[in-house]
């Protein structure tokens, strides 16, 4: 904790400047909060101090409360580790100070950092300073008075939007709202803040206590209407998360009963939310995402990443064009190779379309779009490959074709060039077996659409060099992906863990359960769509091809349903042709297609699985378990085989790759919350009825029997690492 401190310096003008030091973002660690209290008390006592300015060192005010404290609370269950800041520091010490306090804000003031500034009597900011209260993304609410002061300074509608959507604004907008009193150049910030504080002390400027202000609050009836609409919206967008409604409760309390009453309510409910399952899940995901970049024997052995300036992509289809888009948007030059000019033009048009959508949505300026597209070059041969730093192959899933391409790449690319494949299922050893370059062959598995989906699975074989993995980790970060290093096996981490997901759903449908009920239950759990709508979206060709891969890799635990083949025979291909389990019309939501029911009946006749010829009677909870517990079971095998470095990597991969709800913490974290014993007992029961598909894995049985969490690191003796 060297260098973590709060200092106080009194100038000849009688202004005490209190500065927070906790690089990189001056997080409000417990020691910083303690230091603030001590320095404010000292400034209050000293006769040579007329006014106070509070600021952050290094061009940043504060990024907010130290999230590591949440992790400690979750690990110990001891909520008393959370400091009581709201009343003692923010109200009694800062806001009710007998000497005026001005916040000199620069760079960012987020969460508790902004709340500290809100408690001051004025806020002076540098240009382009980021202001926000993103606490809801961690399953809690602002806990240092933000639910009370932000509505009083920015107005209720804007405050509700900023808190419920965790939406930050820039200081320029803050000034228009009245949240910021003045914007001044960075080099003038302290000087102007000191003068402002002295002007308040001399009554030349108003001494305003945010908590006492009501001038920005609308009438009670208007406020109630704004809160009512916000509640309805939150029920739709965040149905399984309590923090949105609780945040509105705290805001409402303050508007009806006054700011101080609201502060007390906020402090009480904040402590309740900190220990909620939602907060535990979201905080776990926060740390899991940051841990993926730590790879033993890769990032800790003193290697330096090489600069990847030029990348060649083979195949301009959906995946190839998406990967190219992601690279171009991050200023990486791309050579796109196709087998003929028609395919090449189509690939280039797709990339241009991807970029155009971002411009239309206001996410990219025209200039940046033109710059990105200027870095793209099309090619029908390997002539432009002589100086590329990396090649990503993104052709169809054909082993002979991939082997031919990699044999050619070895001859035409520089010896240092990384040779990557975007295969989603094929064994990398097979892809590169005819080359002499197996140390630089690696999987770069993007998820579709590749320029949108945030996950990048980096697949290593036993021969892939640490340098190549480090370089790809760096590329992943440059193109704003979350890279997760995984071992080489069929389906790698995400697709392998979730292959039982659709199969469990097909077992249920063939047992007589309504297809649309299954989708509804999975959506209500928090996934964006159920397994059948997902199959419609991906297309049935993908479902059949992937199904064959897994059936051949894991024949002991694969359920082969005839339903998809029957749908194809009926002329359906999901969203691709507008007819699947649902009908798809432009501009409207997918609608259940009841004409699919006779096809489902035919599948049921073929499989003959309905108990006594009657539909299986199951509760919603049982449906959820039949679909998700086999996923947990496969995740256990992945952990046991050492396909991932740590359980948290599989959690973040499930959230970013399969859209598993982040507030449930990822697949393994959620399973630990449910309890390995219950999952094991349930799978054992179902395996008695349906056989191998539900058979509990050795790893799950061991953990359930010993009462250990699934996420506990595997003992080195039992783990068969693929890393």
ZIPE-V23943 format. One record per residue. OMEGA is omega in whole degrees, 0 to 359 (* if undefined). Layout:
# ZIPE-V23943
omega->OMEGA
omega->OMEGA
This chain:
# ZIPE-V23943
omega->180
omega->178
omega->177
omega->185
omega->172
omega->181
omega->176
omega->177
omega->180
omega->180
omega->179
omega->178
omega->180
omega->177
omega->175
omega->177
omega->179
omega->185
omega->177
omega->176
omega->173
omega->185
omega->6
omega->187
omega->181
omega->178
omega->182
omega->175
omega->180
omega->182
omega->178
omega->179
omega->178
omega->179
omega->178
omega->180
omega->181
omega->183
omega->177
omega->179
omega->179
omega->180
omega->179
omega->183
omega->190
omega->181
omega->181
omega->180
omega->178
omega->185
omega->187
omega->170
omega->177
omega->183
omega->178
omega->181
omega->171
omega->176
omega->177
omega->178
omega->174
omega->178
omega->176
omega->184
omega->181
omega->186
omega->177
omega->180
omega->176
omega->182
omega->178
omega->179
omega->181
omega->181
omega->186
omega->186
omega->184
omega->183
omega->179
omega->175
omega->178
omega->182
omega->175
omega->188
omega->192
omega->182
omega->188
omega->182
omega->189
omega->182
omega->189
omega->187
omega->185
omega->188
omega->181
omega->178
omega->179
omega->177
omega->184
omega->181
omega->178
omega->176
omega->175
omega->194
omega->181
omega->175
omega->177
omega->171
omega->185
omega->177
omega->180
omega->177
omega->177
omega->181
omega->175
omega->179
omega->180
omega->180
omega->179
omega->185
omega->173
omega->181
omega->176
omega->186
omega->172
omega->178
omega->176
omega->175
omega->182
omega->181
omega->179
omega->176
omega->186
omega->188
omega->183
omega->178
omega->177
omega->175
omega->178
omega->175
omega->174
omega->187
omega->180
omega->177
omega->183
omega->181
omega->182
omega->188
omega->182
omega->177
omega->182
omega->180
omega->184
omega->185
omega->186
omega->183
omega->182
omega->181
omega->180
omega->180
omega->182
omega->183
omega->186
omega->179
omega->185
omega->187
omega->179
omega->177
omega->176
omega->183
omega->179
omega->177
omega->178
omega->180
omega->179
omega->181
omega->185
omega->178
omega->178
omega->183
omega->178
omega->175
omega->180
omega->180
omega->183
omega->182
omega->180
omega->191
omega->183
omega->181
omega->181
omega->180
omega->179
omega->181
omega->179
omega->180
omega->178
omega->177
omega->177
omega->181
omega->182
omega->180
omega->175
omega->175
omega->185
omega->177
omega->188
omega->175
omega->187
omega->185
omega->183
omega->185
omega->176
omega->186
omega->180
omega->181
omega->179
omega->180
omega->183
omega->181
omega->178
omega->180
omega->181
omega->180
omega->179
omega->181
omega->180
omega->179
omega->179
omega->178
omega->181
omega->180
omega->181
omega->178
omega->179
omega->187
omega->182
omega->189
omega->184
omega->185
omega->185
omega->192
omega->181
omega->180
omega->180
omega->177
omega->179
omega->176
omega->182
omega->178
omega->182
omega->179
omega->182
omega->181
omega->182
omega->188
omega->178
omega->186
omega->184
omega->177
omega->178
omega->178
omega->180
omega->178
omega->180
omega->182
omega->182
omega->184
omega->177
omega->182
omega->177
omega->182
omega->182
omega->182
omega->179
omega->178
omega->180
omega->179
omega->179
omega->181
omega->183
omega->178
omega->177
omega->180
omega->178
omega->181
omega->179
omega->181
omega->181
omega->183
omega->185
omega->183
omega->177
omega->183
omega->181
omega->179
omega->175
omega->184
omega->184
omega->183
omega->174
omega->178
omega->177
omega->180
omega->176
omega->183
omega->179
omega->185
omega->185
omega->183
omega->174
omega->178
omega->180
omega->182
omega->183
omega->177
omega->183
omega->182
omega->182
omega->181
omega->178
omega->178
omega->179
omega->180
omega->181
omega->181
omega->182
omega->181
omega->178
omega->175
omega->174
omega->179
omega->184
omega->168
omega->180
omega->180
omega->175
omega->185
omega->175
omega->187
omega->179
omega->179
omega->181
omega->179
omega->179
omega->179
omega->180
omega->179
omega->179
omega->179
omega->179
omega->178
omega->178
omega->182
omega->181
omega->179
omega->180
omega->178
omega->180
omega->181
omega->178
omega->181
omega->183
omega->178
omega->179
omega->180
omega->181
omega->178
omega->179
omega->180
omega->180
omega->183
omega->179
omega->181
omega->184
omega->175
omega->178
omega->181
omega->177
omega->178
omega->185
omega->187
omega->181
omega->185
omega->188
omega->181
omega->180
omega->179
omega->181
omega->172
omega->173
omega->178
omega->182
omega->179
omega->181
omega->184
omega->179
omega->183
omega->181
omega->181
omega->181
omega->179
omega->179
omega->181
omega->183
omega->175
omega->179
omega->182
omega->181
omega->182
omega->190
omega->184
omega->176
omega->184
omega->180
omega->186
omega->177
omega->180
omega->186
omega->174
omega->178
omega->179
omega->179
omega->183
omega->190
omega->179
omega->182
omega->179
omega->179
omega->180
omega->186
omega->190
omega->182
omega->179
omega->174
omega->187
omega->189
omega->179
omega->179
omega->175
omega->186
omega->175
omega->173
omega->187
omega->177
omega->178
omega->188
omega->352
omega->192
omega->180
omega->181
omega->184
omega->190
omega->186
omega->170
omega->175
omega->176
omega->187
omega->181
omega->171
omega->178
omega->184
omega->182
omega->183
omega->178
omega->181
omega->180
omega->179
omega->179
omega->180
omega->182
omega->173
omega->181
omega->177
omega->179
omega->180
omega->180
omega->182
omega->172
omega->173
omega->172
omega->183
omega->177
omega->180
omega->182
omega->179
omega->185
omega->175
omega->180
omega->178
omega->181
omega->185
omega->188
omega->183
omega->178
omega->181
omega->187
omega->179
omega->177
omega->185
omega->181
omega->183
omega->176
omega->178
omega->179
omega->175
omega->181
omega->182
omega->180
omega->176
omega->174
omega->181
omega->183
omega->183
omega->183
omega->175
omega->180
omega->180
omega->182
omega->181
omega->180
omega->177
omega->179
omega->177
omega->176
omega->173
omega->185
omega->177
omega->179
omega->186
omega->183
omega->175
omega->178
omega->178
omega->175
omega->184
omega->183
omega->184
omega->187
omega->177
omega->178
omega->182
omega->182
omega->182
omega->181
omega->179
omega->180
omega->180
omega->183
omega->179
omega->180
omega->181
omega->185
omega->185
omega->183
omega->185
omega->179
omega->174
omega->181
omega->181
omega->179
omega->191
omega->184
omega->178
omega->177
omega->178
omega->179
omega->179
omega->180
omega->179
omega->179
omega->173
omega->177
omega->185
omega->182
omega->178
omega->173
omega->180
omega->176
omega->171
omega->180
omega->171
omega->185
omega->175
omega->183
omega->175
omega->177
omega->182
omega->176
omega->180
omega->177
omega->180
omega->185
omega->179
omega->177
omega->187
omega->177
omega->179
omega->178
omega->179
omega->179
omega->178
omega->179
omega->179
omega->182
omega->184
omega->177
omega->184
omega->185
omega->183
omega->180
omega->179
omega->180
omega->180
omega->177
omega->178
omega->181
omega->176
omega->177
omega->180
omega->179
omega->178
omega->179
omega->183
omega->180
omega->181
omega->187
omega->181
omega->174
omega->175
omega->177
omega->181
omega->179
omega->176
omega->178
omega->178
omega->179
omega->178
omega->182
omega->182
omega->179
omega->179
omega->175
omega->182
omega->183
omega->181
omega->182
omega->177
omega->178
omega->176
omega->183
omega->178
omega->179
omega->180
omega->185
omega->182
omega->182
omega->181
omega->171
omega->188
omega->184
omega->180
omega->173
omega->169
omega->183
omega->191
omega->183
omega->179
omega->179
omega->180
omega->178
omega->177
omega->179
omega->179
omega->180
omega->181
omega->180
omega->181
omega->180
omega->182
omega->181
omega->179
omega->180
omega->180
omega->182
omega->180
omega->175
omega->182
omega->189
omega->176
omega->194
omega->183
omega->183
omega->185
omega->182
omega->179
omega->179
omega->183
omega->180
omega->180
omega->181
omega->181
omega->181
omega->182
omega->183
omega->181
omega->180
omega->174
omega->179
omega->184
omega->179
omega->183
omega->179
omega->177
omega->186
omega->182
omega->185
omega->185
omega->178
omega->192
omega->173
omega->182
omega->*
